[in-house]
């Protein structure tokens, strides 16, 4: 096969330009939520 298939993660739905920035924002959001739950209980 001469064509390489690129793996698509569905980044058409992303609001960020790069996957790295999207992953970082997801991690940051998860930390904020976890900290909020920690403070609430």
PEFEN-V497582 format. One record per residue. OMEGA is omega in radians with two decimals (* if undefined). NEAR is the number of other C-alpha atoms within 10 Angstrom. D_CENTER is the distance of its C-alpha to the mean C-alpha in whole Angstrom. Layout:
# PEFEN-V497582
OMEGA | NEAR | D_CENTER
OMEGA | NEAR | D_CENTER
This chain:
# PEFEN-V497582
-3.11 | 4 | 32
-3.13 | 4 | 31
3.04 | 5 | 28
3.11 | 6 | 25
3.12 | 7 | 22
3.14 | 6 | 19
-3.11 | 6 | 16
3.13 | 7 | 14
-3.10 | 9 | 11
-3.10 | 7 | 11
3.06 | 12 | 10
3.13 | 9 | 13
-3.06 | 7 | 11
3.06 | 11 | 9
3.14 | 8 | 10
-3.11 | 13 | 9
-3.06 | 10 | 11
3.11 | 10 | 10
-3.12 | 12 | 7
3.12 | 10 | 8
3.12 | 11 | 7
3.12 | 15 | 4
-3.14 | 12 | 3
3.13 | 11 | 6
3.09 | 13 | 6
3.09 | 12 | 5
3.14 | 12 | 7
3.11 | 12 | 10
3.11 | 12 | 10
3.11 | 12 | 10
3.11 | 12 | 13
3.12 | 12 | 14
3.14 | 12 | 15
3.12 | 12 | 16
3.09 | 11 | 19
3.09 | 11 | 20
3.11 | 10 | 21
3.14 | 9 | 22
-3.08 | 8 | 24
-3.07 | 7 | 25
* | 5 | 27
